[in-house]
Amino acid sequence: MKQNRIYYGGDYNPDQWPEEILDQDIPLFQKAGVNLVTLPVFSWAKLQPSEDEYCFEWLDRMIDRLWEAGISICLSTPTAAQPAWMSRKYPEMLPVDISGLRRTHGKRVNFCPNSKIYRHFSTRIAEEMGKRYGKHPAVALWHVANEYGTYCYCPQCEKEFRQWLKQRYKTIEELNARWNLAFWGHTVYDWDEIVIPSERNDDYRFYQPVYLDYRRFMTDSNLNCFRAEYDILKRYSPEIPITTNISGFIQQLDQMKFCKYVDIAGWDNYPWPTDPPARVAMKHDLMRGLKHGKPYLMIEQAPSQQNWQPYNVQKRPGELRRISYQAMAHGADSVMYFQMRQSIAGVEKFHSALISHAGHENTRVFREMAQIGRELSAIGGQTVGAVTKSQAAFLFDWDNWWAVEGSNGPSKDLRYLEQVEKYYTGFYKRHIPIDFVSVEDDLSGYKVLAAPLLYMVKPGFADKVRNFVREGGTFLTTFFSGITDENDRVTLGGYPGELSDILGIWVEETDALRPEQSNCMKGLGTPFQGSFSCGLLCDVVHLTAPDTKALCIYGEDYYKGSPCVTCRPYGDGYAYYVATDPEPRFIDELVGLLISECGLAPALDAPDGIETSVRENENGRFLYILSFQKEDTIIDLSQTGKHFRNIVTGQKAENKLLIKPFDCYILKEEI
């Protein structure tokens, strides 16, 4: 079923109210331009009041009423929150936490992902829903469960973990070798001697190879829950796309792997009020990267305040529209919210909604949402399916994220996401589009590949980088890279391991600085001049190839004068290494150098605080312009040599385009 419009709507929980609430809500949905609602996400208890009893009639009426009003359905299986009777009758389905305590019923996503009881009941209700609604014309999208991510440490998980390890390593000897279990005398001689890493043994903190594999195992465990329901729904409606929503930027699950099995990626965008625009843009770009550059769905965002943050700051006038347009600018084909009607009680009662506790449309938030709805209606399906074409890519790897932050040393302040964001921001400020790629992706279409903090180098990836650079690409990596293999075993022969020959360096040792400490980097002339501060980690670097050039050296401490930024020509390309954590000013200059050397150029030159991006499909090229400035700005569109039309108003865009604070434009390039 091909999407022909930008989906606009979100989570709706009418089962929490008398059915007559539809008489009030449907007219309000129509006034707001809502064309899709998600239900019944947390209604398992109402749909299945006992083990052998199902009650779908109320849902039938709601789906039919909404469809008659011209509103389609994103139909969710309710399997994120099992009924109380199920938890009471089958307590073994409840998860055991990392300390060894079994949880009681409550909250949500509160099940063991390896529970056979949970799998039995979740697939049964998916089957019932597939049979009943698989051919219903209202259903535009299937949505499985909600925000997977529970870890469990129960006996069943331990048993399944052992089987998972058998499949991965085949023999107990290979397991001992890959985990280096000779360390601390942990050698095992039987699969049943393996225990899961938890607070009962602290191996989740002190034995990284076990910790890493348990995270991989939990990704597969949650993924298997999703796939079991997915396969059933596909049998009944093969043409309807199936998704699930990723909870923000969670670390628990390998989302690259998870999204191989969804038809379209979906995520929940909940930025903090203090998040810089580049951070939010980066998260959107990563979501687009989960399906190799294909558009994704923004399944949730807050209309205004978010109840779970310590200070429930309201979105300022125009802010909701801007973050909605920012999502579309980076590849979203939906603008959806949690929630449609504000809850009357419970933890989310102060989470904002289209329809507030006031119960009418006479609110600022409703008016702003209605404006967005009208604009999306005017856009129609013009931008649906449009892609972003990038020549610069960032490597992102969940295994690497886990390994970096699970490592005992060299610094507790080491944060993978933070380092990626620093370099991403340099490209963002220059309006250079970015793709996020995995170690499995083809790199041949890119001119630049950035891989900050590439601590873990998986089998074959160094060869892929080698070929990329040899064929003319520019590769950038940083300190604490090339250290281990996929099992967190150090690659012997000197850091940065398999990347050493590409970079032409040897890292002898790494100095971890305390927060109050710093060093400085001194440029050696062209391209870097002057001095820059740095800290966190300082690699002591030696040049090992005659053509490797030091671009900056340390200014202080016993390694004063040794290289801290290097560049090596390799084949037809270049490999850069940044041996420390520089101040933003240096990263900005370095990114500017890479962009210039590689011939990258933005679609539109604009000042800092103005975000631009381009998406294109069979309908044409669309230029997105958003203002994060506090002052009016004039953008000169004539620099592009193109003419544009505003696809919301239909009017031609003036060459001198006035951009006010919070303004958002989607301009179509005219032929």
C-alpha angles and dihedrals in degrees: 000000000000117000110237102180141028106274112239124186133050148200115001124185105185091153087075089066138048110282090247087075087084089068088062100036103047095061089048091050089052092050089051094049094244112170102169134036129186118226154197096007100149101022103104093117091055095042093048110026092172139011098274101023127091127186114193101145094095090051090048090057093048095048092047094047093050093045091051087055091054096258120132126213133240094201114209128196105232095224098121091082119035121206119266092243089060094051091046095049095040107029090165088076091066115096126252113226126228092268092057099257120133112228123234124231117291146076113049139280081036103147138098106256089215095050110125088204092056091046090050095052097037093053092044093057091042087054092050092049093045092053094045102041107017092105099032108127091222094064109095097159140016117222118194118212118308136275101340115207113113116143119206132193101189128133091260091055090048090052093047091045090058091052090048090052092050090055092047101044104020096204135048089231091059091048091052090050097045093047093040089227092174084082110099089359094282095145113143128203099188133040090234089064090068114102128190119254110256143128088283089073104008091229088132086069104030107033108055098182091058092042091051094050092047090056090050089048092050090050089054092045093054090041091054089056089054095044093051090059093038092057092052095048092048090058091059100038112015092169096057116089117238125211142157129207123255113216105241112282099334119176097202100084131043097243093186088063095038094054094055085079102046122084092223128009118243132186144174114243112206109156120186115244089247096052112119115233091249091060093054091044090051092054091051091050091051091052089052089050093057089077097035098265098320120137117269138199125255095213100178140022131147118258088215130328123026112219097210097060116093091242114035096216116188119235108249121239108288095015096101091051091050097051088046091053090044089058091051091046090060097045111287117143093190141050107204135162146206101250145024098182123023115248117249096217143359133064093312098049091110094045107113125251143181089254109040129200086276087072098217142084097252096102132103092238093052091049092051092047091048090052090053089048092053092049093049089049089054091050091051113170097330096113099031111124093012115149136207116237111212135180095189125067139186121210113229123182127176093203088055091048091052093045096048095050095037093055120110096230172343091108134351088215094064110122122178097200092049093055093047090050093053093059094037089057091059091060093040093056089054093049093242111153116237133205122200113220137185128227088261097056128103111255099188097101095058133085096195130038118186119192110172115190095007092177096155119052111193123211112288097007096103088055089050091053090045091055092044093056095039089056094053106280126135116231124197125188136156147212119314092035132133092021107126146014126242091284093053092253113147115250104235125224098062138302135317083037115196091010094058098095093046092051096036094223143109121212107211098184142340127234115211111208124209117239093261093050129085142167132200137237120221119204116228095217121274121060096009125037132177129015133306130190121239140173149147096077131011118193117208100226133197123191110235102177124063092229096050109110129204110225096179135016133201116265100203147033129032091311092055109145096023118120120273100168120038139176128196127187107226119182106315094335143058136245120207128195126193107196099193143028106272130197115265092256091066094046088051091054093045093051089048089054093050092048091050095045093048095046096240118160135180121243087237131017108228137161125262110282094040114097120205133179140159131225125181140189139152089298093060143264120317124201115205118202122183130176123222091166128109094221138056115271131193116217119199106221093180089078088076094057087228137108122229141199125205104240093204098053099022090228125132113257117241117238089237100054116193111217115194124196110287091012118148128190136182108196123187117216110237120220 
